[in-house]
Amino acid sequence: MVIAVSLKDAQKMAGIVQRTLPRNSSKPLLNGVLVEAEKGAIRFVTYNISAGFRMEAPELSGATERFVILSGERFLNFLKVAEGEHLGLERKGDQVHLEAGQAKLKLPAGDAQDYPVFPFLRTFAVFPGLIRGLNKTYPFTEGKESTSARAGVHVLVKDGHITIEATSSKEAARIHGDVELPDSDWVIASEDVRDACAIFSADQVIYAERQGEFLLISDGEGTTWATRLLERNFPDLSKIFAVQSTGRLVAKRNTLLGATKRALAIISDKDNKSALLTFGSNSLRLVGHSPYGDVEEIVTGMYTGEIQESGFNLLYLQHLLNQWATENVQSDVFALNGKGMGLLFRGEHEEYMLAGTLMR
């Protein structure tokens, strides 16, 4: 029986599920896309050993089918360039016939009975602010190359308080607030967090649930994302955010962000986006170097404390300022083990620590 779906819906689903489509899995079924049609809905599912997506759209013909399109990459590429109003899919033996407008394609098909069972949400606990918190913190992780828990984002719910935090060797970020949720403790791989933030918006109502070693996040409207949690102990960041201040700067967020962007535009070194920051005389002086010229910015504000200077990675500074919600930013300056200084930005529900280095 022919499965019919809006081509626009199919293309939207394809753009999402391709994020977890394996390319060279030793299990041929996992290189494909699972298609499920029942009760007026169609779902595309991709699944690998660490993450998966399931997305749903209305099915127009009333068909009930379940099969795997084995060449998942070719199927998704076909959808990218297809034109017309509808997509038709029909299983015929060991093939699936695709039709969209004037375009037709036959691809190998497999039975769905051996495809891994994608977990379903059971309790649908609402996690307010989860995607917003993940989006603000994941750039501060060490990345997928690291084997430590710093390669992930830590989500901790305890006694009605939620903390979402991430750290690398030189930076840390923490978002916190009050929630009415059961206690939870997750470490999510940074690359998986990036995918989730690309799919779900910060303003969506998000449901989340842990099932064994997997975390499921859903919008409750047909899109579900699953990831295998990292089984690693996340470092205690309490001491990082409890430093003794030796100076304090209050400045306009847009003014500081503009100076940071202009300096980044001048600094040409792709691997080192650092600039020298000097605090003193109710101002912040920012100097960036490149072979083609230097940039100097003076950000006026209210500074109290000794004159101090250190180098800082401006990419991290730009990211946290992009996320900052209020007109003014306040940063505490503190000594960092005799190796420069650190900056601690505090907001009502967020904190960021940037570690500087000595620059000559």
NUGUMAR-69082 format. One record per residue (C-alpha): chain; x, y, z. Coordinates in steps of 0.001 Angstrom, whole numbers. Example, Ala and Ser with C-alpha at 12.3 -4.5 7.8 and 13.67 -1.06 7.14 Angstrom:
BEGIN
@ch = A&u = 12300&v = -4500&w = 7800
@ch = A&u = 13670&v = -1060&w = 7140
//
This chain:
BEGIN
@ch = A&u = 0&v = 0&w = 0
@ch = A&u = 1249&v = 3484&w = -870
@ch = A&u = 2147&v = 5737&w = 2034
@ch = A&u = 1448&v = 9385&w = 1272
@ch = A&u = 2875&v = 12365&w = 3143
@ch = A&u = 3324&v = 16038&w = 2449
@ch = A&u = 6717&v = 16484&w = 778
@ch = A&u = 7320&v = 19578&w = 2914
@ch = A&u = 6760&v = 17522&w = 6094
@ch = A&u = 8981&v = 14726&w = 4783
@ch = A&u = 11797&v = 17146&w = 3984
@ch = A&u = 11542&v = 18677&w = 7458
@ch = A&u = 11733&v = 15235&w = 9053
@ch = A&u = 14675&v = 14269&w = 6839
@ch = A&u = 16620&v = 17344&w = 7903
@ch = A&u = 16287&v = 16295&w = 11531
@ch = A&u = 16776&v = 12532&w = 11480
@ch = A&u = 19898&v = 12725&w = 9296
@ch = A&u = 21797&v = 14057&w = 12328
@ch = A&u = 21973&v = 10564&w = 13783
@ch = A&u = 22156&v = 8530&w = 10585
@ch = A&u = 25250&v = 6270&w = 10674
@ch = A&u = 27294&v = 6190&w = 7485
@ch = A&u = 29329&v = 2994&w = 7879
@ch = A&u = 27651&v = 915&w = 10561
@ch = A&u = 28545&v = -2779&w = 10668
@ch = A&u = 24790&v = -3408&w = 10938
@ch = A&u = 23191&v = -2584&w = 7543
@ch = A&u = 19819&v = -1799&w = 9119
@ch = A&u = 21348&v = 1077&w = 11113
@ch = A&u = 22563&v = 2695&w = 7890
@ch = A&u = 18930&v = 3035&w = 6907
@ch = A&u = 15837&v = 4997&w = 7888
@ch = A&u = 12969&v = 3221&w = 9618
@ch = A&u = 9575&v = 4237&w = 8196
@ch = A&u = 6481&v = 3622&w = 10317
@ch = A&u = 2928&v = 4474&w = 9234
@ch = A&u = -97&v = 3872&w = 11425
@ch = A&u = -3209&v = 5645&w = 12707
@ch = A&u = -2841&v = 8547&w = 10305
@ch = A&u = 766&v = 9327&w = 11221
@ch = A&u = 4140&v = 8608&w = 9621
@ch = A&u = 7448&v = 8486&w = 11472
@ch = A&u = 11058&v = 8557&w = 10283
@ch = A&u = 13557&v = 7050&w = 12705
@ch = A&u = 17354&v = 6941&w = 12665
@ch = A&u = 19379&v = 5313&w = 15379
@ch = A&u = 23025&v = 4659&w = 16151
@ch = A&u = 24805&v = 3336&w = 19212
@ch = A&u = 24755&v = 6687&w = 21009
@ch = A&u = 21837&v = 8779&w = 19762
@ch = A&u = 18685&v = 8745&w = 17691
@ch = A&u = 15785&v = 10838&w = 16409
@ch = A&u = 12165&v = 10044&w = 15757
@ch = A&u = 9933&v = 12577&w = 14048
@ch = A&u = 6270&v = 12323&w = 13146
@ch = A&u = 3983&v = 13961&w = 10569
@ch = A&u = 427&v = 13357&w = 9309
@ch = A&u = 60&v = 10401&w = 6907
@ch = A&u = -2517&v = 11062&w = 4210
@ch = A&u = -3590&v = 7647&w = 2869
@ch = A&u = -4447&v = 5722&w = 6029
@ch = A&u = -1782&v = 3116&w = 5336
@ch = A&u = -258&v = 827&w = 7957
@ch = A&u = 3312&v = -121&w = 7085
@ch = A&u = 6681&v = -603&w = 8791
@ch = A&u = 9934&v = -1147&w = 6905
@ch = A&u = 13529&v = 85&w = 6652
@ch = A&u = 14913&v = 1988&w = 3679
@ch = A&u = 18394&v = 437&w = 3768
@ch = A&u = 20184&v = 3187&w = 1867
@ch = A&u = 19290&v = 5949&w = 4292
@ch = A&u = 21731&v = 8507&w = 2900
@ch = A&u = 20421&v = 8161&w = -664
@ch = A&u = 16841&v = 8409&w = 595
@ch = A&u = 17527&v = 11627&w = 2500
@ch = A&u = 19463&v = 13086&w = -433
@ch = A&u = 16495&v = 12318&w = -2710
@ch = A&u = 14185&v = 14234&w = -394
@ch = A&u = 16501&v = 17270&w = -391
@ch = A&u = 16111&v = 17803&w = -4142
@ch = A&u = 12576&v = 16438&w = -4662
@ch = A&u = 9837&v = 18777&w = -5874
@ch = A&u = 6073&v = 18625&w = -5706
@ch = A&u = 3398&v = 18536&w = -3040
@ch = A&u = 3502&v = 14928&w = -1864
@ch = A&u = 5884&v = 12034&w = -1322
@ch = A&u = 4709&v = 8508&w = -2037
@ch = A&u = 6416&v = 5422&w = -564
@ch = A&u = 5445&v = 1849&w = -1448
@ch = A&u = 7127&v = -1355&w = -292
@ch = A&u = 7369&v = -3960&w = -3042
@ch = A&u = 9278&v = -7038&w = -1945
@ch = A&u = 12877&v = -6124&w = -1255
@ch = A&u = 12478&v = -2609&w = -2651
@ch = A&u = 10718&v = 617&w = -1732
@ch = A&u = 9428&v = 2797&w = -4566
@ch = A&u = 9614&v = 6552&w = -4011
@ch = A&u = 7752&v = 9184&w = -6020
@ch = A&u = 7681&v = 12975&w = -5657
@ch = A&u = 6421&v = 15088&w = -8551
@ch = A&u = 8111&v = 13763&w = -11679
@ch = A&u = 10973&v = 12125&w = -9758
@ch = A&u = 11007&v = 8393&w = -9021
@ch = A&u = 13548&v = 6222&w = -7226
@ch = A&u = 13838&v = 2585&w = -6146
@ch = A&u = 15895&v = 1734&w = -3073
@ch = A&u = 16549&v = -1535&w = -1217
@ch = A&u = 14212&v = -2233&w = 1686
@ch = A&u = 14541&v = -4394&w = 4772
@ch = A&u = 12266&v = -5798&w = 7448
@ch = A&u = 11726&v = -3623&w = 10486
@ch = A&u = 11489&v = -6467&w = 12993
@ch = A&u = 15264&v = -6482&w = 13545
@ch = A&u = 15562&v = -2700&w = 13873
@ch = A&u = 16441&v = -1542&w = 17419
@ch = A&u = 13445&v = -544&w = 19507
@ch = A&u = 13439&v = 3229&w = 19907
@ch = A&u = 12507&v = 4080&w = 23520
@ch = A&u = 9297&v = 5952&w = 24195
@ch = A&u = 8642&v = 8539&w = 26887
@ch = A&u = 6489&v = 7237&w = 29697
@ch = A&u = 6230&v = 9935&w = 32360
@ch = A&u = 6542&v = 13139&w = 30294
@ch = A&u = 8136&v = 15310&w = 32978
@ch = A&u = 8264&v = 18943&w = 31841
@ch = A&u = 11763&v = 20451&w = 32088
@ch = A&u = 11399&v = 24245&w = 31814
@ch = A&u = 14452&v = 26038&w = 30463
@ch = A&u = 16343&v = 22822&w = 29656
@ch = A&u = 17218&v = 23673&w = 26026
@ch = A&u = 18052&v = 27274&w = 26917
@ch = A&u = 20408&v = 26078&w = 29650
@ch = A&u = 22048&v = 23481&w = 27404
@ch = A&u = 22538&v = 26046&w = 24654
@ch = A&u = 24231&v = 28481&w = 27027
@ch = A&u = 26616&v = 25953&w = 28530
@ch = A&u = 27733&v = 23399&w = 25906
@ch = A&u = 30308&v = 25692&w = 24173
@ch = A&u = 32256&v = 25628&w = 27453
@ch = A&u = 32915&v = 21868&w = 27302
@ch = A&u = 36186&v = 20249&w = 26204
@ch = A&u = 34546&v = 18688&w = 23154
@ch = A&u = 34170&v = 15147&w = 21880
@ch = A&u = 37926&v = 14470&w = 21728
@ch = A&u = 38136&v = 14465&w = 25523
@ch = A&u = 37537&v = 11247&w = 27450
@ch = A&u = 36661&v = 13030&w = 30699
@ch = A&u = 33286&v = 14209&w = 31954
@ch = A&u = 34337&v = 17674&w = 30769
@ch = A&u = 33317&v = 16493&w = 27302
@ch = A&u = 29712&v = 16752&w = 28443
@ch = A&u = 27113&v = 19009&w = 30018
@ch = A&u = 26008&v = 18183&w = 33548
@ch = A&u = 22320&v = 18449&w = 34443
@ch = A&u = 21605&v = 18083&w = 38149
@ch = A&u = 18192&v = 18354&w = 39795
@ch = A&u = 18257&v = 18134&w = 43561
@ch = A&u = 15788&v = 19261&w = 46211
@ch = A&u = 13802&v = 21391&w = 43778
@ch = A&u = 16830&v = 23158&w = 42279
@ch = A&u = 18245&v = 22601&w = 38783
@ch = A&u = 21853&v = 23250&w = 37784
@ch = A&u = 23121&v = 22959&w = 34204
@ch = A&u = 26893&v = 23310&w = 34003
@ch = A&u = 29884&v = 22725&w = 31761
@ch = A&u = 33616&v = 23235&w = 32066
@ch = A&u = 36880&v = 22926&w = 30210
@ch = A&u = 40404&v = 23480&w = 31476
@ch = A&u = 40019&v = 27275&w = 31272
@ch = A&u = 36314&v = 28107&w = 31281
@ch = A&u = 33156&v = 27150&w = 33116
@ch = A&u = 29454&v = 27993&w = 32854
@ch = A&u = 26578&v = 27317&w = 35219
@ch = A&u = 22853&v = 27987&w = 34857
@ch = A&u = 20529&v = 27418&w = 37799
@ch = A&u = 16961&v = 27894&w = 38986
@ch = A&u = 14105&v = 26412&w = 40973
@ch = A&u = 11946&v = 23638&w = 39514
@ch = A&u = 9336&v = 21140&w = 40626
@ch = A&u = 11000&v = 18010&w = 39294
@ch = A&u = 12257&v = 14691&w = 40638
@ch = A&u = 15966&v = 14464&w = 41438
@ch = A&u = 18088&v = 13737&w = 38337
@ch = A&u = 21791&v = 13554&w = 37510
@ch = A&u = 22895&v = 13386&w = 33851
@ch = A&u = 26068&v = 14011&w = 31855
@ch = A&u = 25236&v = 14530&w = 28160
@ch = A&u = 27931&v = 14409&w = 25454
@ch = A&u = 28602&v = 17892&w = 24087
@ch = A&u = 28112&v = 16967&w = 20423
@ch = A&u = 24723&v = 15435&w = 21266
@ch = A&u = 23756&v = 18592&w = 23170
@ch = A&u = 24609&v = 20623&w = 20072
@ch = A&u = 22235&v = 18468&w = 17992
@ch = A&u = 19425&v = 18813&w = 20531
@ch = A&u = 19830&v = 22604&w = 20611
@ch = A&u = 19648&v = 22699&w = 16807
@ch = A&u = 16377&v = 20750&w = 16760
@ch = A&u = 14469&v = 22146&w = 19725
@ch = A&u = 14022&v = 25862&w = 20385
@ch = A&u = 14616&v = 27501&w = 23747
@ch = A&u = 10953&v = 28562&w = 23933
@ch = A&u = 9458&v = 25092&w = 23382
@ch = A&u = 7835&v = 23070&w = 26136
@ch = A&u = 10284&v = 20203&w = 26593
@ch = A&u = 9716&v = 16806&w = 28160
@ch = A&u = 12582&v = 14649&w = 29375
@ch = A&u = 13029&v = 11254&w = 30955
@ch = A&u = 15902&v = 8897&w = 31689
@ch = A&u = 15480&v = 5261&w = 30676
@ch = A&u = 18462&v = 3222&w = 31781
@ch = A&u = 21543&v = 4555&w = 30012
@ch = A&u = 19493&v = 6744&w = 27652
@ch = A&u = 18040&v = 10230&w = 28022
@ch = A&u = 14953&v = 11096&w = 25976
@ch = A&u = 13899&v = 14640&w = 25120
@ch = A&u = 10653&v = 15386&w = 23288
@ch = A&u = 8514&v = 18344&w = 22291
@ch = A&u = 5379&v = 16261&w = 22856
@ch = A&u = 4372&v = 16829&w = 19225
@ch = A&u = 6135&v = 13965&w = 17454
@ch = A&u = 9832&v = 14836&w = 17681
@ch = A&u = 11872&v = 12759&w = 20119
@ch = A&u = 15637&v = 12705&w = 20575
@ch = A&u = 17540&v = 10026&w = 22471
@ch = A&u = 21154&v = 9970&w = 23579
@ch = A&u = 23325&v = 7575&w = 25523
@ch = A&u = 24440&v = 9363&w = 28696
@ch = A&u = 28088&v = 9555&w = 29672
@ch = A&u = 28850&v = 7364&w = 32667
@ch = A&u = 31396&v = 9739&w = 34191
@ch = A&u = 31610&v = 11689&w = 37423
@ch = A&u = 31338&v = 15392&w = 36709
@ch = A&u = 33868&v = 17619&w = 38525
@ch = A&u = 32703&v = 19727&w = 41469
@ch = A&u = 32571&v = 23352&w = 40297
@ch = A&u = 31559&v = 24887&w = 43621
@ch = A&u = 35087&v = 26133&w = 44381
@ch = A&u = 35424&v = 27692&w = 40929
@ch = A&u = 32417&v = 29920&w = 41550
@ch = A&u = 33458&v = 30819&w = 45120
@ch = A&u = 36604&v = 32856&w = 44404
@ch = A&u = 37840&v = 35946&w = 46257
@ch = A&u = 37460&v = 39074&w = 44154
@ch = A&u = 40344&v = 41553&w = 43725
@ch = A&u = 38403&v = 43907&w = 41460
@ch = A&u = 34991&v = 44445&w = 39930
@ch = A&u = 33851&v = 45815&w = 36568
@ch = A&u = 30333&v = 46941&w = 35668
@ch = A&u = 29832&v = 47839&w = 32000
@ch = A&u = 27156&v = 48034&w = 29319
@ch = A&u = 26652&v = 44648&w = 27741
@ch = A&u = 26283&v = 45964&w = 24164
@ch = A&u = 29381&v = 48163&w = 24473
@ch = A&u = 31559&v = 45291&w = 25674
@ch = A&u = 30099&v = 42912&w = 23075
@ch = A&u = 30764&v = 45383&w = 20251
@ch = A&u = 34388&v = 45821&w = 21319
@ch = A&u = 34829&v = 42049&w = 21497
@ch = A&u = 33402&v = 41503&w = 18007
@ch = A&u = 35594&v = 44181&w = 16460
@ch = A&u = 38708&v = 42684&w = 18033
@ch = A&u = 37793&v = 39205&w = 16808
@ch = A&u = 37416&v = 40565&w = 13277
@ch = A&u = 41021&v = 41806&w = 13377
@ch = A&u = 42673&v = 38814&w = 15053
@ch = A&u = 43527&v = 36472&w = 12182
@ch = A&u = 44977&v = 33503&w = 14081
@ch = A&u = 42346&v = 30754&w = 13848
@ch = A&u = 43860&v = 28824&w = 16751
@ch = A&u = 44407&v = 31728&w = 19137
@ch = A&u = 41658&v = 34293&w = 19557
@ch = A&u = 43143&v = 35818&w = 22693
@ch = A&u = 43485&v = 39516&w = 23491
@ch = A&u = 45062&v = 41434&w = 26363
@ch = A&u = 42504&v = 42875&w = 28776
@ch = A&u = 43629&v = 45615&w = 31182
@ch = A&u = 41325&v = 46638&w = 34033
@ch = A&u = 41776&v = 50046&w = 35678
@ch = A&u = 40725&v = 53734&w = 35852
@ch = A&u = 37004&v = 52951&w = 35472
@ch = A&u = 37614&v = 51286&w = 32130
@ch = A&u = 38594&v = 48101&w = 30356
@ch = A&u = 41302&v = 48283&w = 27676
@ch = A&u = 41260&v = 45501&w = 25109
@ch = A&u = 44179&v = 44954&w = 22706
@ch = A&u = 44205&v = 42313&w = 19970
@ch = A&u = 47146&v = 41527&w = 17692
@ch = A&u = 47432&v = 40278&w = 14129
@ch = A&u = 50088&v = 40412&w = 11369
@ch = A&u = 47938&v = 42953&w = 9541
@ch = A&u = 47495&v = 45412&w = 12369
@ch = A&u = 46385&v = 45718&w = 15953
@ch = A&u = 43079&v = 46773&w = 17431
@ch = A&u = 42593&v = 48671&w = 20665
@ch = A&u = 39238&v = 49201&w = 22316
@ch = A&u = 38422&v = 51184&w = 25450
@ch = A&u = 35234&v = 50152&w = 27265
@ch = A&u = 34174&v = 52683&w = 29871
@ch = A&u = 32434&v = 51500&w = 33003
@ch = A&u = 32734&v = 51375&w = 36773
@ch = A&u = 35852&v = 49527&w = 37904
@ch = A&u = 37014&v = 49180&w = 41490
@ch = A&u = 40259&v = 47448&w = 42429
@ch = A&u = 43896&v = 47316&w = 41441
@ch = A&u = 45039&v = 47777&w = 37853
@ch = A&u = 45296&v = 44237&w = 36447
@ch = A&u = 45823&v = 42659&w = 33052
@ch = A&u = 45689&v = 39216&w = 31486
@ch = A&u = 44981&v = 37506&w = 28174
@ch = A&u = 41543&v = 36024&w = 27486
@ch = A&u = 39949&v = 33983&w = 24718
@ch = A&u = 37489&v = 36412&w = 23118
@ch = A&u = 35359&v = 33651&w = 21579
@ch = A&u = 34206&v = 32599&w = 25041
@ch = A&u = 33660&v = 36216&w = 26058
@ch = A&u = 31572&v = 36828&w = 22940
@ch = A&u = 29473&v = 33726&w = 23540
@ch = A&u = 28562&v = 34578&w = 27113
@ch = A&u = 27777&v = 38195&w = 26174
@ch = A&u = 25501&v = 36970&w = 23372
@ch = A&u = 23588&v = 34964&w = 25969
@ch = A&u = 23480&v = 37735&w = 28581
@ch = A&u = 19924&v = 38876&w = 29291
@ch = A&u = 20385&v = 42232&w = 31062
@ch = A&u = 21636&v = 45658&w = 29940
@ch = A&u = 24635&v = 45674&w = 32289
@ch = A&u = 27213&v = 42989&w = 32956
@ch = A&u = 29113&v = 42635&w = 36199
@ch = A&u = 32409&v = 40790&w = 36420
@ch = A&u = 34563&v = 39995&w = 39419
@ch = A&u = 38303&v = 39877&w = 38768
@ch = A&u = 40366&v = 37372&w = 40757
@ch = A&u = 43923&v = 36055&w = 40938
@ch = A&u = 44486&v = 32701&w = 39252
@ch = A&u = 47299&v = 30722&w = 40915
@ch = A&u = 49922&v = 33272&w = 39949
@ch = A&u = 49265&v = 32673&w = 36229
@ch = A&u = 47238&v = 35694&w = 35275
@ch = A&u = 43721&v = 36324&w = 36438
@ch = A&u = 40194&v = 35097&w = 35993
@ch = A&u = 36836&v = 36742&w = 35342
@ch = A&u = 33617&v = 35677&w = 37016
@ch = A&u = 30405&v = 36998&w = 35456
@ch = A&u = 27318&v = 36676&w = 37638
@ch = A&u = 23668&v = 37055&w = 36682
@ch = A&u = 20467&v = 36214&w = 38488
@ch = A&u = 20392&v = 32648&w = 37139
@ch = A&u = 23773&v = 32220&w = 35454
@ch = A&u = 27484&v = 32371&w = 36136
@ch = A&u = 30478&v = 32195&w = 33787
@ch = A&u = 34149&v = 31850&w = 34639
@ch = A&u = 36909&v = 32682&w = 32161
@ch = A&u = 40512&v = 31896&w = 33005
@ch = A&u = 43169&v = 34233&w = 31640
@ch = A&u = 46819&v = 33627&w = 30805
@ch = A&u = 49876&v = 35825&w = 31023
@ch = A&u = 50687&v = 37574&w = 27744
@ch = A&u = 54001&v = 39188&w = 26790
//
